[in-house]
């Protein structure tokens, strides 16, 4: 079974509790992993003000999921997102036809900025050259 790289971005109703939002995310992750898919990351956002009303709501919780899955699992994921009343909107995008989890994790590690110390972060008056001399 060939996995492809996908990203799903969905908007949850603002009246949902933390447990309900977590339950929806876990249910969607289970759909992906049950058919040999691989989760890369899931990024829940705090309550956001929407640019326009969605189902008469002006706020909502966004969640971004990045994963590798087959086309059959995307059909089931879409069906479940449509049936769930807590999900107001969603969009799934195919990022790539090929999915390689190891290469993706390695690329994310390389793109991470180097960690600086607390003192360096707080002392913004120094130039980078002065910090490198120390």
DSSP file (Angstrom, degrees, kcal/mol; ACC not computed):
  #  RESIDUE AA STRUCTURE BP1 BP2  ACC     N-H-->O    O-->H-N    N-H-->O    O-->H-N    TCO  KAPPA ALPHA  PHI   PSI    X-CA   Y-CA   Z-CA
    1    1 A X              0   0    0      0, 0.0     2,-0.5     0, 0.0    69,-0.0   0.000 360.0 360.0 360.0 128.5    0.0    0.0    0.0
    2    2 A X        -     0   0    0     96,-0.0     2,-0.4     1,-0.0    69,-0.3  -0.720 360.0-149.3 -90.2 127.8    1.4    3.3   -1.1
    3    3 A X        -     0   0    0     -2,-0.5    96,-0.7    96,-0.2     2,-0.3  -0.754   9.3-162.4 -96.0 142.9    1.3    6.2    1.4
    4    4 A X  E     -A   69   0A   0     65,-2.8    65,-2.3    -2,-0.4     2,-0.6  -0.853  26.6-106.9-119.2 158.8    1.1    9.8    0.4
    5    5 A X  E     +AB  68  96A   0     91,-1.7    90,-2.4    -2,-0.3    91,-1.5  -0.764  46.6 172.4 -91.3 120.8    1.8   12.9    2.4
    6    6 A X  E     -AB  67  94A   0     61,-3.1    61,-2.3    -2,-0.6     2,-0.4  -0.847  23.4-158.3-126.5 160.3   -1.3   14.8    3.5
    7    7 A X  E     -AB  66  93A   0     86,-2.3    86,-3.2    -2,-0.3     2,-0.5  -0.988   8.2-164.4-137.0 130.9   -2.3   17.7    5.7
    8    8 A X  E     -AB  65  92A   0     57,-2.6    57,-2.9    -2,-0.4     2,-0.5  -0.971   2.0-170.2-118.7 129.9   -5.8   18.2    7.2
    9    9 A X  E     +AB  64  91A   0     82,-2.9    82,-1.9    -2,-0.5     2,-0.3  -0.977  15.4 174.6-119.5 117.2   -6.8   21.5    8.6
   10   10 A X  E     -AB  63  90A   0     53,-2.4    53,-2.1    -2,-0.5     2,-0.5  -0.927  25.4-138.4-132.0 155.8  -10.1   21.6   10.5
   11   11 A X  E     -AB  62  89A   0     78,-2.9    77,-3.0    -2,-0.3    78,-1.0  -0.938  18.9-155.2-114.4 124.0  -12.2   24.0   12.5
   12   12 A X  E     -AB  61  87A   0     49,-3.5    49,-1.9    -2,-0.5    75,-0.2  -0.721  29.4 -95.4-102.0 150.8  -13.9   22.9   15.7
   13   13 A X  E >   -A   60   0A   0     73,-2.8     3,-1.3    -2,-0.3    47,-0.2  -0.317  29.3-130.7 -60.9 139.4  -17.0   24.4   17.4
   14   14 A X  T 3  S+     0   0    0     45,-0.6    -1,-0.1     1,-0.2    46,-0.1   0.695 101.6  63.7 -70.0 -17.6  -16.0   27.0   20.1
   15   15 A X  T 3  S+     0   0    0     71,-0.1    -1,-0.2     2,-0.0     2,-0.1   0.475  77.5 111.4 -84.9  -1.6  -18.5   25.4   22.7
   16   16 A X    <   -     0   0    0     -3,-1.3     2,-0.1    70,-0.1    -4,-0.0  -0.468  66.2-127.0 -73.8 143.1  -16.6   22.1   22.8
   17   17 A X     >  -     0   0    0     -2,-0.1     4,-2.3     1,-0.1     5,-0.2  -0.315  28.0-102.1 -79.4 170.1  -14.8   21.1   26.0
   18   18 A X  H  > S+     0   0    0      1,-0.2     4,-2.4     2,-0.2     5,-0.2   0.891 123.4  51.6 -59.4 -40.2  -11.1   20.1   26.1
   19   19 A X  H  > S+     0   0    0      2,-0.2     4,-2.4     1,-0.2    -1,-0.2   0.892 109.5  48.9 -65.8 -40.0  -12.1   16.5   26.4
   20   20 A X  H  > S+     0   0    0      2,-0.2     4,-2.1     1,-0.2    -2,-0.2   0.906 112.3  48.0 -66.9 -41.4  -14.4   16.6   23.4
   21   21 A X  H  X S+     0   0    0     -4,-2.3     4,-2.1     2,-0.2    -2,-0.2   0.915 113.5  47.7 -65.0 -42.3  -11.8   18.3   21.2
   22   22 A X  H  X S+     0   0    0     -4,-2.4     4,-2.6     1,-0.2    -2,-0.2   0.889 109.9  53.7 -64.5 -39.2   -9.2   15.7   22.3
   23   23 A X  H  X S+     0   0    0     -4,-2.4     4,-2.3     2,-0.2    -2,-0.2   0.899 108.2  49.1 -62.4 -41.6  -11.7   12.9   21.6
   24   24 A X  H  X S+     0   0    0     -4,-2.1     4,-2.2     2,-0.2    -2,-0.2   0.937 112.6  47.8 -63.5 -46.2  -12.2   14.2   18.0
   25   25 A X  H  X S+     0   0    0     -4,-2.1     4,-2.3     1,-0.2    -2,-0.2   0.907 112.8  48.3 -62.4 -42.5   -8.5   14.4   17.4
   26   26 A X  H  X S+     0   0    0     -4,-2.6     4,-2.3     1,-0.2    -1,-0.2   0.886 110.0  52.5 -65.7 -37.9   -7.8   11.0   18.8
   27   27 A X  H  X S+     0   0    0     -4,-2.3     4,-1.7     2,-0.2    -1,-0.2   0.911 111.3  46.4 -63.6 -42.1  -10.7    9.5   16.7
   28   28 A X  H  X S+     0   0    0     -4,-2.2     4,-1.7     2,-0.2    -2,-0.2   0.884 111.7  51.0 -69.0 -38.6   -9.2   11.0   13.5
   29   29 A X  H  X S+     0   0    0     -4,-2.3     4,-2.7     1,-0.2     5,-0.2   0.887 108.0  53.7 -63.4 -38.4   -5.7    9.8   14.4
   30   30 A X  H  X S+     0   0    0     -4,-2.3     4,-2.0     1,-0.2    -1,-0.2   0.875 104.5  54.5 -65.4 -37.3   -7.1    6.3   14.9
   31   31 A X  H  X S+     0   0    0     -4,-1.7     4,-0.6     2,-0.2    -1,-0.2   0.921 112.2  44.5 -60.1 -43.4   -8.7    6.3   11.5
   32   32 A X  H ><>S+     0   0    0     -4,-1.7     5,-1.8     1,-0.2     3,-0.8   0.936 117.1  42.9 -68.3 -47.1   -5.3    7.2    9.9
   33   33 A X  H ><5S+     0   0    0     -4,-2.7     3,-1.3     1,-0.2    -1,-0.2   0.733 101.5  69.4 -75.3 -20.9   -3.3    4.7   11.9
   34   34 A X  H 3<5S+     0   0    0     -4,-2.0    -1,-0.2     1,-0.3    -2,-0.2   0.746 102.2  45.7 -70.1 -21.2   -5.8    1.8   11.6
   35   35 A X  T <<5S-     0   0    0     -3,-0.8    -1,-0.3    -4,-0.6    35,-0.2  -0.160 132.0 -88.1-113.3  38.3   -5.1    1.5    7.9
   36   36 A X  T < 5S+     0   0    0     -3,-1.3    -3,-0.2     1,-0.2    -2,-0.1   0.724  79.6 149.0  67.3  26.5   -1.3    1.6    8.3
   37   37 A X      < -     0   0    0     -5,-1.8     2,-0.4    -6,-0.1    32,-0.2  -0.404  40.1-133.4 -82.1 167.4   -1.0    5.4    8.1
   38   38 A X  E     -C   68   0A   0     30,-2.7    30,-3.0    -2,-0.1     2,-0.4  -0.986   7.3-141.3-128.7 123.6    1.7    7.4   10.0
   39   39 A X  E     +C   67   0A   0     -2,-0.4    28,-0.3    28,-0.2     3,-0.1  -0.689  18.2 178.4 -81.4 132.1    1.0   10.5   12.0
   40   40 A X  E     -     0   0A   0     26,-2.8     2,-0.3     1,-0.4    27,-0.2   0.844  63.8 -26.5 -95.8 -52.6    3.8   13.2   11.7
   41   41 A X  E     -C   66   0A   0     25,-1.9    25,-2.8     2,-0.0    -1,-0.4  -0.991  43.6-153.1-158.9 157.7    2.3   15.9   13.9
   42   42 A X  E     -C   65   0A   0     -2,-0.3     2,-0.5    23,-0.2    23,-0.2  -0.989  14.3-170.4-134.9 128.3   -0.9   17.3   15.2
   43   43 A X  E     -C   64   0A   0     21,-3.2    21,-1.8    -2,-0.4     2,-0.3  -0.849   2.2-167.0-126.3  93.4   -1.1   21.0   16.2
   44   44 A X  E     -C   63   0A   0     -2,-0.5     2,-0.3    19,-0.2    19,-0.2  -0.646  13.0-149.9 -80.0 136.2   -4.1   22.2   18.1
   45   45 A X  E     -     0   0A   0     17,-3.1     3,-0.1    -2,-0.3    -1,-0.0  -0.686  18.3-107.3-100.5 156.1   -4.5   26.0   18.2
   46   46 A X  E     -     0   0A   0     -2,-0.3    16,-0.5     1,-0.2    -1,-0.1  -0.189  62.8 -57.0 -71.0 175.0   -6.1   28.0   21.0
   47   47 A X  E     -C   61   0A   0     14,-0.1     2,-0.3    12,-0.1    14,-0.2  -0.321  66.1-165.5 -56.9 127.8   -9.5   29.7   20.5
   48   48 A X  E     -C   60   0A   0     12,-2.8    12,-1.9    -3,-0.1     2,-0.4  -0.884  23.3-118.9-120.6 148.1   -9.3   32.0   17.5
   49   49 A X  E     -C   59   0A   0     -2,-0.3    10,-0.3    10,-0.2     2,-0.2  -0.734  37.3-130.3 -80.9 131.8  -11.5   34.8   16.2
   50   50 A X  E     -     0   0A   0      8,-3.1     3,-0.1    -2,-0.4    -1,-0.0  -0.516   6.1-131.4 -85.6 152.1  -12.7   33.9   12.7
   51   51 A X  E    S+     0   0A   0     -2,-0.2     2,-0.3     1,-0.2    -1,-0.1   0.795  92.3   5.9 -70.7 -29.2  -12.4   36.3    9.8
   52   52 A X  E    S-     0   0A   0      5,-0.1    -1,-0.2     6,-0.0     2,-0.1  -0.962  96.6 -77.6-148.8 162.3  -16.1   35.6    8.9
   53   53 A X  E     -     0   0A   0     -2,-0.3     2,-0.4    -3,-0.1     5,-0.2  -0.370  37.4-168.9 -66.9 137.6  -19.0   33.7   10.5
   54   54 A X  E >  S-C   57   0A   0      3,-2.0     3,-1.6     5,-0.1     5,-0.1  -0.986  78.1 -16.5-127.2 118.3  -19.0   29.9   10.1
   55   55 A X  T 3  S-     0   0    0     -2,-0.4    -1,-0.1     1,-0.3     3,-0.1   0.896 128.1 -56.4  50.4  45.0  -22.3   28.2   11.1
   56   56 A X  T 3  S+     0   0    0      1,-0.2     2,-0.4     2,-0.0    -1,-0.3   0.633 113.3 122.6  64.8  18.3  -23.3   31.5   13.0
   57   57 A X  E <   - C   0  54A   0     -3,-1.6    -3,-2.0     1,-0.1    -1,-0.2  -0.860  46.1-168.6-110.4 145.2  -20.0   31.3   15.1
   58   58 A X  E    S+     0   0A   0     -2,-0.4    -8,-3.1    -5,-0.2     2,-0.3   0.440  74.8  44.4-107.9  -3.8  -17.4   34.0   15.3
   59   59 A X  E     + C   0  49A   0    -10,-0.3   -45,-0.6    -5,-0.1     2,-0.3  -0.915  61.4 156.6-134.9 162.2  -14.7   31.9   17.1
   60   60 A X  E     -AC  13  48A   0    -12,-1.9   -12,-2.8    -2,-0.3     2,-0.5  -0.980  39.5-102.1-173.3 169.0  -13.4   28.4   16.8
   61   61 A X  E     -AC  12  47A   0    -49,-1.9   -49,-3.5    -2,-0.3     2,-0.3  -0.923  32.0-153.4-106.3 120.7  -10.5   26.0   17.4
   62   62 A X  E     -A   11   0A   0     -2,-0.5   -17,-3.1   -16,-0.5     2,-0.4  -0.686  10.1-171.4 -90.2 147.4   -8.2   25.2   14.5
   63   63 A X  E     -AC  10  44A   0    -53,-2.1   -53,-2.4    -2,-0.3     2,-0.5  -0.994   6.9-160.0-138.2 133.1   -6.3   21.9   14.4
   64   64 A X  E     -AC   9  43A   0    -21,-1.8   -21,-3.2    -2,-0.4     2,-0.4  -0.962   8.7-172.7-114.7 125.6   -3.6   21.0   11.8
   65   65 A X  E     -AC   8  42A   0    -57,-2.9   -57,-2.6    -2,-0.5     2,-0.4  -0.968   4.3-169.1-117.5 132.6   -2.7   17.3   11.2
   66   66 A X  E     +AC   7  41A   0    -25,-2.8   -26,-2.8    -2,-0.4   -25,-1.9  -0.984  27.2 138.3-120.0 132.2    0.2   16.2    9.1
   67   67 A X  E     -AC   6  39A   0    -61,-2.3   -61,-3.1    -2,-0.4     2,-0.5  -0.968  50.1-111.2-161.8 168.1    0.4   12.5    8.2
   68   68 A X  E     +AC   5  38A   0    -30,-3.0   -30,-2.7    -2,-0.3     2,-0.3  -0.969  48.8 149.3-112.1 130.1    1.1    9.8    5.6
   69   69 A X  E     -A    4   0A   0    -65,-2.3   -65,-2.8    -2,-0.5     2,-0.2  -0.956  43.2-102.0-153.7 167.5   -1.9    7.8    4.5
   70   70 A X     >  -     0   0    0     -2,-0.3     4,-1.2   -35,-0.2     3,-0.2  -0.481  38.9-108.6 -89.0 166.3   -3.5    5.8    1.7
   71   71 A X  H  > S+     0   0    0    -69,-0.3     4,-1.5     1,-0.2    -1,-0.1   0.837 117.1  58.6 -64.9 -33.3   -6.3    7.2   -0.5
   72   72 A X  H  > S+     0   0    0      1,-0.2     4,-1.6     2,-0.2    -1,-0.2   0.884 103.9  50.7 -65.2 -38.2   -8.8    4.8    1.1
   73   73 A X  H  > S+     0   0    0      1,-0.2     4,-2.5     2,-0.2    -1,-0.2   0.816 104.9  57.6 -70.7 -28.6   -8.2    6.2    4.5
   74   74 A X  H  X S+     0   0    0     -4,-1.2     4,-2.5     2,-0.2    -1,-0.2   0.885 104.1  52.6 -67.2 -38.0   -8.7    9.8    3.2
   75   75 A X  H  X S+     0   0    0     -4,-1.5     4,-2.0     2,-0.2    -2,-0.2   0.916 112.5  44.4 -63.0 -42.7  -12.1    8.9    2.0
   76   76 A X  H  X S+     0   0    0     -4,-1.6     4,-2.4     2,-0.2    -2,-0.2   0.893 112.4  52.1 -68.5 -40.1  -13.0    7.5    5.5
   77   77 A X  H  X S+     0   0    0     -4,-2.5     4,-2.3     2,-0.2    -2,-0.2   0.918 110.4  48.4 -61.1 -44.8  -11.5   10.5    7.2
   78   78 A X  H  X S+     0   0    0     -4,-2.5     4,-2.0     2,-0.2    -1,-0.2   0.902 110.3  51.7 -62.5 -42.5  -13.5   12.9    5.0
   79   79 A X  H  X S+     0   0    0     -4,-2.0     4,-1.6     1,-0.2    -2,-0.2   0.927 111.5  46.5 -60.8 -45.6  -16.7   10.9    5.8
   80   80 A X  H  X S+     0   0    0     -4,-2.4     4,-1.7     1,-0.2    -2,-0.2   0.875 109.9  53.4 -66.4 -37.8  -16.1   11.1    9.5
   81   81 A X  H  < S+     0   0    0     -4,-2.3    -1,-0.2     1,-0.2     6,-0.2   0.880 109.6  49.1 -64.4 -37.1  -15.3   14.8    9.4
   82   82 A X  H  < S+     0   0    0     -4,-2.0    -1,-0.2     1,-0.2    -2,-0.2   0.848 112.6  47.7 -69.2 -34.0  -18.6   15.5    7.6
   83   83 A X  H  < S+     0   0    0     -4,-1.6     2,-0.4    -5,-0.2    -2,-0.2   0.764  89.8  92.9 -79.9 -25.8  -20.6   13.5   10.1
   84   84 A X    ><  -     0   0    0     -4,-1.7     3,-0.9     1,-0.2   -60,-0.0  -0.566  61.8-156.7 -76.4 123.0  -19.1   15.0   13.3
   85   85 A X  T 3  S+     0   0    0     -2,-0.4    -1,-0.2     1,-0.2    -4,-0.0   0.696  89.5  64.0 -73.3 -18.7  -21.2   17.9   14.5
   86   86 A X  T 3  S+     0   0    0    -74,-0.1   -73,-2.8   -66,-0.1     2,-0.6   0.688  86.7  82.0 -76.4 -18.7  -18.2   19.5   16.3
   87   87 A X  E <   +B   12   0A   0     -3,-0.9   -75,-0.2   -75,-0.2     3,-0.1  -0.791  53.2 177.8 -91.5 119.1  -16.4   20.0   13.1
   88   88 A X  E     -     0   0A   0    -77,-3.0     2,-0.3    -2,-0.6    -1,-0.2   0.869  66.8  -6.2 -88.8 -39.9  -17.5   23.2   11.4
   89   89 A X  E     +B   11   0A   0    -78,-1.0   -78,-2.9   -35,-0.1    -1,-0.3  -0.977  63.0 177.4-149.8 158.1  -15.2   23.2    8.3
   90   90 A X  E     -B   10   0A   0     -2,-0.3     2,-0.3   -80,-0.3   -80,-0.2  -0.985  10.3-166.5-158.6 157.7  -12.2   21.2    7.1
   91   91 A X  E     -B    9   0A   0    -82,-1.9   -82,-2.9    -2,-0.3     2,-0.5  -0.974   7.5-157.9-147.4 136.0   -9.8   20.9    4.2
   92   92 A X  E     -B    8   0A   0     -2,-0.3     2,-0.4   -84,-0.2   -84,-0.2  -0.965  12.0-168.9-116.0 129.9   -7.4   18.1    3.3
   93   93 A X  E     -B    7   0A   0    -86,-3.2   -86,-2.3    -2,-0.5     2,-0.7  -0.957  20.5-135.1-121.5 134.1   -4.4   18.8    1.0
   94   94 A X  E     -B    6   0A   0     -2,-0.4   -88,-0.3   -88,-0.2     3,-0.1  -0.796  21.5-177.6 -86.0 117.1   -2.1   16.3   -0.6
   95   95 A X  E     -     0   0A   0    -90,-2.4     2,-0.3    -2,-0.7   -89,-0.2   0.870  64.5  -3.6 -82.8 -39.7    1.4   17.7   -0.1
   96   96 A X  E     -B    5   0A   0    -91,-1.5   -91,-1.7     1,-0.1    -1,-0.3  -0.993  52.8-130.9-153.4 154.0    3.3   15.0   -2.0
   97   97 A X  S    S+     0   0    0     -2,-0.3     2,-0.4   -93,-0.2    -1,-0.1   0.712  97.5  58.5 -76.7 -21.1    2.7   11.7   -3.9
   98   98 A X        -     0   0    0    -94,-0.1     2,-0.4   -93,-0.1   -93,-0.3  -0.878  67.0-164.3-112.1 142.3    5.6   10.1   -1.9
   99   99 A X        +     0   0    0    -96,-0.7     2,-0.4    -2,-0.4   -96,-0.2  -0.980  13.2 169.5-128.7 120.1    5.7    9.8    1.9
  100  100 A X     >  -     0   0    0     -2,-0.4     4,-2.0     1,-0.1     5,-0.2  -0.916  12.9-168.4-128.9 103.5    9.0    9.0    3.7
  101  101 A X  H  > S+     0   0    0     -2,-0.4     4,-2.3     1,-0.2     5,-0.2   0.876  85.6  51.7 -62.6 -41.3    8.6    9.4    7.5
  102  102 A X  H  > S+     0   0    0      1,-0.2     4,-2.2     2,-0.2    -1,-0.2   0.927 111.6  46.2 -64.6 -44.5   12.3    9.1    8.3
  103  103 A X  H  > S+     0   0    0      1,-0.2     4,-2.3     2,-0.2    -1,-0.2   0.867 111.8  52.6 -65.3 -35.8   13.3   11.8    5.7
  104  104 A X  H  X S+     0   0    0     -4,-2.0     4,-2.0     2,-0.2    -2,-0.2   0.918 110.2  46.6 -66.7 -43.9   10.5   14.1    6.9
  105  105 A X  H  X S+     0   0    0     -4,-2.3     4,-2.0     1,-0.2    -2,-0.2   0.899 112.6  50.8 -64.8 -40.4   11.6   13.9   10.6
  106  106 A X  H  X S+     0   0    0     -4,-2.2     4,-2.0     1,-0.2    -2,-0.2   0.902 109.5  50.2 -64.4 -41.2   15.3   14.4    9.5
  107  107 A X  H  X S+     0   0    0     -4,-2.3     4,-1.6     1,-0.2    -1,-0.2   0.874 109.9  50.6 -65.5 -37.4   14.3   17.5    7.5
  108  108 A X  H  X S+     0   0    0     -4,-2.0     4,-0.7     2,-0.2    -1,-0.2   0.884 109.5  50.9 -67.6 -38.2   12.3   19.0   10.4
  109  109 A X  H >< S+     0   0    0     -4,-2.0     3,-0.6     1,-0.2    -2,-0.2   0.892 110.8  48.6 -65.4 -39.7   15.3   18.5   12.8
  110  110 A X  H 3< S+     0   0    0     -4,-2.0    -1,-0.2     1,-0.2    -2,-0.2   0.820 109.3  52.4 -70.3 -31.1   17.7   20.2   10.4
  111  111 A X  H 3< S+     0   0    0     -4,-1.6    -1,-0.2    -5,-0.2     2,-0.2   0.583  83.7 107.9 -83.2  -8.7   15.3   23.2    9.9
  112  112 A X  S << S-     0   0    0     -4,-0.7     3,-0.1    -3,-0.6     2,-0.0  -0.492  76.8-116.3 -69.3 134.3   15.0   23.8   13.6
  113  113 A X        -     0   0    0     -2,-0.2    -1,-0.1     1,-0.1     2,-0.1  -0.375  37.0 -94.4 -69.7 150.7   16.8   26.9   14.7
  114  114 A X        -     0   0    0      1,-0.1     2,-0.2    -2,-0.0    -1,-0.1  -0.390  43.1-111.2 -66.2 141.7   19.7   26.4   17.1
  115  115 A X        -     0   0    0     -3,-0.1     2,-0.3    -2,-0.1    -1,-0.1  -0.529  33.0-159.6 -74.6 135.6   18.8   26.9   20.8
  116  116 A X        -     0   0    0     -2,-0.2    -1,-0.0     1,-0.1    -3,-0.0  -0.777  24.0 -99.0-111.3 161.4   20.2   29.9   22.5
  117  117 A X     >  -     0   0    0     -2,-0.3     4,-2.0     1,-0.1     5,-0.2  -0.283  30.5-112.0 -74.9 163.8   20.6   30.5   26.1
  118  118 A X  H  > S+     0   0    0      1,-0.2     4,-2.3     2,-0.2     5,-0.2   0.889 117.6  54.6 -62.5 -40.0   18.1   32.5   28.2
  119  119 A X  H  > S+     0   0    0      1,-0.2     4,-2.1     2,-0.2    -1,-0.2   0.909 108.6  48.3 -62.4 -41.8   20.7   35.2   28.7
  120  120 A X  H  4 S+     0   0    0      1,-0.2    -1,-0.2     2,-0.2    -2,-0.2   0.887 112.0  49.4 -65.4 -38.4   21.3   35.6   25.0
  121  121 A X  H  < S+     0   0    0     -4,-2.0    -1,-0.2     1,-0.2    -2,-0.2   0.881 114.4  44.6 -68.9 -37.1   17.6   35.8   24.3
  122  122 A X  H  < S+     0   0    0     -4,-2.3     2,-1.5     1,-0.2    -2,-0.2   0.820 102.1  68.4 -77.2 -30.6   17.1   38.4   27.0
  123  123 A X    ><  +     0   0    0     -4,-2.1     3,-0.8    -5,-0.2    -1,-0.2  -0.617  54.9 156.8 -92.2  80.0   20.1   40.6   26.0
  124  124 A X  T 3   +     0   0    0     -2,-1.5    -1,-0.2     1,-0.2    -2,-0.1   0.495  58.2  78.5 -83.1  -2.8   18.9   41.9   22.7
  125  125 A X  T 3  S+     0   0    0     -3,-0.1    -1,-0.2     2,-0.1     2,-0.2   0.739  77.5  85.6 -78.0 -21.5   21.2   44.9   22.8
  126  126 A X  S <  S-     0   0    0     -3,-0.8     2,-0.1    -6,-0.1     0, 0.0  -0.522  79.8-127.0 -77.6 144.9   24.2   42.8   21.9
  127  127 A X     >  -     0   0    0     -2,-0.2     4,-1.8     1,-0.1     5,-0.1  -0.427  26.8-108.0 -80.6 166.2   24.9   42.3   18.2
  128  128 A X  H  > S+     0   0    0      1,-0.2     4,-2.0     2,-0.2     5,-0.1   0.834 119.8  57.4 -65.9 -30.8   25.4   38.7   16.9
  129  129 A X  H  > S+     0   0    0      2,-0.2     4,-1.7     1,-0.2    -1,-0.2   0.911 105.6  49.3 -65.9 -41.2   29.2   39.4   16.5
  130  130 A X  H  > S+     0   0    0      1,-0.2     4,-1.1     2,-0.2    -1,-0.2   0.879 111.1  50.4 -65.1 -37.0   29.5   40.4   20.2
  131  131 A X  H  < S+     0   0    0     -4,-1.8    -1,-0.2     1,-0.2    -2,-0.2   0.881 108.8  51.5 -67.3 -37.7   27.7   37.2   21.2
  132  132 A X  H  < S+     0   0    0     -4,-2.0    -1,-0.2     1,-0.2    -2,-0.2   0.829 103.7  58.4 -69.3 -31.3   29.9   35.0   19.0
  133  133 A X  H  <        0   0    0     -4,-1.7    -1,-0.2     1,-0.3    -2,-0.2   0.846 360.0 360.0 -65.7 -33.4   33.1   36.5   20.6
  134  134 A X     <        0   0    0     -4,-1.1    -1,-0.3    -3,-0.2    -2,-0.2   0.488 360.0 360.0 -71.9 360.0   31.9   35.4   24.0
